[in-house]
Amino acid sequence: MPASSARSRARQLARHGTFDRVKGTTPALVCPLVLAQAAEIEALPAGQFLTDPTKLANGLRAQHGAFGTDVIVTAAADDLAACSLAAATASAAGDLAAAVTGHPRVAAAVEATRRLAATTEDTALAAALCGPAQLAAQLGRTPAGPAALEEYGAVLLALAKAFLEAGAHLLLVVEAEPVPRAAADGWRSAVTPLVNVARFRQAAAAVVLADPADAALAPRGAVVCLPPAASRPGQGIALEVDPAAWPAPLAGRPLLTTLGPVRGGFAECRAAVGQLTAALAEG
């Protein structure tokens, strides 16, 4: 058991944006975006696993025990938002936010978050959503204009609220590619409400960026996670999604995550995460 529980550290991160103001040595929150690998535990195809809240909660709980990480990830910045938005748009639903959060994958992930929040005491729960620029790319709408970014921001805000209300302690907004310069203002306007709602719910918020130049766009109050070579003390680390590319972890970072869902099967990811957490413990 670390010096303080993962939930306690997530609360510290929510209050301060870093651990610098907390006395003593506080271990980083280790939050690689591993989720779909838990389908192997339940011996289910990923599609079925991700839409069954009972199997999802059980599989994620078991995966957490096997990996020994601080955080259980119930949304992994994959195509969740794009799938839910595409389905909602196709159905011509009047209330877009309600249609998006009612998508089977979203409903299952939110319910799994709620169950895990009630049954795990020390573990932090994280919901990672792709950022508005990445969502635009997934939907084939690039470059995204101000109206599209506003729509995507509203969809992501509805998703963020659903996960936070269910008990998520950490909200991550992930951009796996550079944010287009022409979209910078619209991007910030879309992401700022996500950070604000997390802070209102007393959850930590992180903006995970592939391009260090985008750090200046991050809203106030968010932990900025950057690739290891660009990360500075007080910032988080954004690792590649391929575990084989993970370097030795850096000291003085409050949060360690990935630029999207971690690739590989259960055994491969378990070994990689184990090596990562062991290196952090030794450091």
C-alpha positions in Angstrom: 0.0 0.0 0.0 1.5 3.4 -0.9 2.0 6.2 1.6 -1.5 7.5 0.7 -4.3 5.8 -1.2 -4.8 6.4 -4.9 -8.1 8.2 -4.1 -6.4 10.4 -1.6 -3.7 11.3 -4.2 -6.4 12.0 -6.8 -8.0 14.4 -4.3 -4.7 16.1 -3.7 -4.2 16.4 -7.5 -7.7 17.9 -7.8 -7.0 20.5 -5.2 -3.4 21.5 -6.1 -2.9 20.4 -9.8 0.3 18.7 -8.6 1.8 17.2 -5.5 4.4 19.9 -5.0 2.4 21.5 -2.2 1.9 18.3 -0.4 4.5 17.6 2.3 6.6 14.4 2.0 7.1 12.2 -0.9 3.9 11.4 -2.8 4.0 8.6 -5.3 2.7 9.4 -8.8 -0.7 8.2 -9.9 0.0 5.4 -12.4 -2.8 5.4 -15.0 -2.0 3.7 -18.3 -5.1 3.5 -20.4 -5.7 -0.3 -20.1 -9.3 -1.4 -20.5 -10.1 -3.7 -23.4 -7.5 -6.2 -22.2 -9.9 -7.1 -19.4 -12.1 -8.8 -21.9 -9.7 -11.7 -21.9 -10.4 -12.2 -18.2 -14.1 -12.6 -18.9 -13.4 -14.6 -22.1 -15.6 -12.3 -24.2 -15.3 -10.5 -27.5 -14.4 -6.8 -26.8 -17.7 -5.6 -28.3 -19.8 -7.8 -25.9 -17.6 -7.0 -22.9 -17.8 -3.3 -23.4 -21.6 -3.2 -23.4 -22.1 -5.5 -20.4 -21.8 -3.4 -17.1 -21.5 -6.5 -14.9 -18.8 -8.1 -17.0 -17.0 -4.8 -17.5 -16.9 -4.0 -13.7 -15.9 -7.5 -12.8 -13.2 -7.7 -15.5 -11.8 -4.3 -14.7 -11.7 -5.1 -10.9 -9.8 -8.4 -11.7 -7.5 -6.6 -14.1 -6.7 -4.0 -11.5 -5.8 -6.7 -9.0 -3.5 -8.5 -11.6 -1.8 -5.3 -12.8 -1.4 -3.7 -9.4 -2.0 -0.1 -10.7 -3.4 2.8 -8.7 -6.3 3.5 -11.1 -9.1 1.6 -12.8 -9.8 3.1 -16.2 -13.4 2.8 -17.2 -13.1 4.9 -20.5 -9.8 4.8 -22.4 -9.9 7.7 -24.9 -10.8 5.3 -27.7 -13.7 5.6 -30.2 -16.3 5.7 -27.4 -17.3 9.4 -28.1 -17.3 9.0 -31.9 -19.4 5.8 -31.8 -22.0 7.4 -29.4 -22.1 10.6 -31.4 -22.5 8.9 -34.7 -25.3 6.7 -33.4 -27.1 9.7 -31.8 -26.8 11.7 -35.0 -28.1 8.8 -37.1 -31.1 8.4 -34.8 -32.0 12.1 -35.2 -32.5 12.3 -31.5 -33.8 15.6 -30.2 -31.7 15.6 -27.1 -28.2 14.9 -28.4 -26.6 14.7 -24.9 -29.2 12.2 -23.7 -28.8 10.1 -26.8 -25.0 10.1 -26.5 -25.0 9.0 -22.9 -27.7 6.4 -23.6 -25.4 4.6 -26.1 -24.9 1.0 -24.9 -21.1 1.4 -24.5 -21.5 4.6 -22.6 -24.3 3.3 -20.4 -22.2 0.2 -19.6 -19.0 2.2 -18.8 -20.9 4.7 -16.6 -22.7 2.0 -14.7 -19.4 0.1 -14.2 -17.9 3.3 -12.9 -20.8 3.6 -10.4 -20.4 0.0 -9.2 -16.7 0.3 -8.8 -16.9 3.6 -6.9 -19.2 1.8 -4.4 -17.1 -1.4 -4.0 -13.5 -0.2 -4.2 -12.3 1.9 -1.3 -8.7 3.0 -2.1 -8.6 2.7 -5.9 -9.1 5.8 -8.0 -11.4 5.6 -11.0 -10.4 7.4 -14.3 -12.4 8.3 -17.4 -10.3 9.2 -20.4 -12.0 10.9 -23.3 -10.5 11.8 -26.7 -10.2 15.6 -27.1 -12.3 17.5 -29.5 -9.6 17.6 -32.2 -9.2 13.9 -32.1 -12.9 13.4 -32.1 -13.1 15.5 -35.3 -10.5 13.3 -36.9 -12.3 10.1 -35.9 -15.4 11.4 -37.5 -13.6 12.5 -40.6 -14.3 16.2 -40.0 -11.0 17.8 -40.2 -10.2 20.6 -40.2 -12.9 21.2 -37.7 -14.5 24.7 -37.6 -15.8 26.5 -34.6 -19.3 25.1 -34.9 -18.1 21.5 -35.0 -15.7 22.1 -32.1 -18.6 23.6 -30.1 -20.7 20.5 -30.9 -18.0 18.1 -29.9 -17.3 20.0 -26.8 -20.9 19.7 -25.8 -20.9 15.9 -26.4 -17.7 15.5 -24.4 -19.1 17.6 -21.6 -22.2 15.3 -21.4 -19.9 12.3 -21.3 -17.7 13.8 -18.7 -20.6 14.7 -16.5 -22.0 11.2 -16.7 -18.7 9.6 -15.6 -18.0 12.2 -12.9 -21.5 11.9 -11.4 -21.0 8.1 -11.4 -17.9 8.5 -9.2 -14.9 9.0 -11.4 -12.0 10.7 -9.5 -9.9 11.6 -12.6 -10.9 13.0 -16.0 -8.4 12.9 -18.8 -8.8 14.7 -22.1 -6.4 13.1 -24.7 -5.1 14.5 -27.9 -2.9 11.9 -29.6 -2.0 14.3 -32.4 -1.1 18.0 -32.5 -4.0 20.4 -32.2 -4.3 22.3 -35.5 -3.2 25.9 -35.0 -6.3 27.3 -36.7 -8.5 25.5 -34.2 -6.6 26.5 -31.1 -9.2 29.0 -29.7 -12.1 26.7 -30.4 -10.3 23.8 -28.9 -9.6 25.6 -25.7 -13.2 26.8 -25.5 -14.4 23.2 -25.9 -11.9 21.8 -23.3 -12.3 24.4 -20.6 -15.8 23.3 -19.5 -14.5 19.7 -19.2 -11.8 20.9 -16.7 -14.2 23.1 -14.9 -16.8 20.4 -14.4 -14.2 18.0 -13.1 -13.0 20.6 -10.6 -16.6 21.4 -9.6 -17.0 17.7 -8.8 -13.8 17.8 -6.8 -12.1 15.4 -9.3 -8.7 15.9 -10.9 -8.5 16.9 -14.5 -5.6 16.2 -16.9 -5.0 17.3 -20.5 -2.8 14.7 -22.2 -1.0 16.1 -25.2 1.3 14.6 -27.9 2.6 18.0 -28.9 4.4 20.0 -26.2 3.6 23.2 -28.1 -0.1 22.6 -27.2 0.6 22.9 -23.5 -0.1 26.6 -23.7 -3.6 25.8 -24.7 -4.4 23.8 -21.6 -7.1 25.4 -19.4 -6.1 26.6 -16.0 -6.4 23.9 -13.3 -5.6 20.9 -15.5 -2.6 18.8 -15.1 -0.7 18.9 -18.3 0.7 15.5 -19.4 3.4 15.6 -22.1 5.8 13.0 -23.7 8.7 12.1 -21.4 11.3 14.2 -23.2 9.1 17.3 -22.8 7.6 16.8 -19.4 8.9 18.9 -16.5 8.6 18.5 -12.7 5.0 19.2 -11.7 3.7 18.0 -15.1 2.5 14.6 -16.0 3.9 12.1 -18.4 2.1 10.9 -21.6 3.6 7.6 -22.7 3.3 6.0 -26.1 0.5 3.5 -26.5 3.1 0.8 -27.4 4.5 -0.6 -24.1 7.7 -1.6 -25.8 8.4 2.1 -26.3 8.1 3.0 -22.6 11.3 4.6 -21.2 12.3 4.6 -17.5 9.8 6.8 -15.6 10.9 10.2 -14.5 10.8 11.5 -10.9 8.8 14.5 -9.7 5.7 13.8 -11.9 2.3 13.6 -10.3 0.6 11.5 -13.0 1.6 8.9 -15.6 -0.7 7.9 -18.4 -0.7 7.1 -22.1 -1.7 8.8 -25.4 -4.6 6.5 -25.9 -5.5 2.9 -25.2 -2.5 0.7 -24.5 -1.8 -1.8 -27.3 -1.3 -5.5 -26.7 -2.9 -8.4 -25.0 -3.5 -9.0 -21.3 -0.2 -10.8 -20.6 1.9 -8.3 -22.5 0.3 -5.3 -20.8 0.5 -6.9 -17.4 4.3 -7.4 -17.8 4.9 -3.9 -19.1 2.8 -2.2 -16.4 4.5 -4.4 -13.8 7.9 -3.2 -14.9 6.8 0.4 -14.9 5.4 0.3 -11.4 8.4 -1.5 -10.1 10.7 1.1 -11.6 8.7 3.9 -10.0 8.8 2.2 -6.7 12.6 1.8 -6.9 13.0 5.4 -7.9 
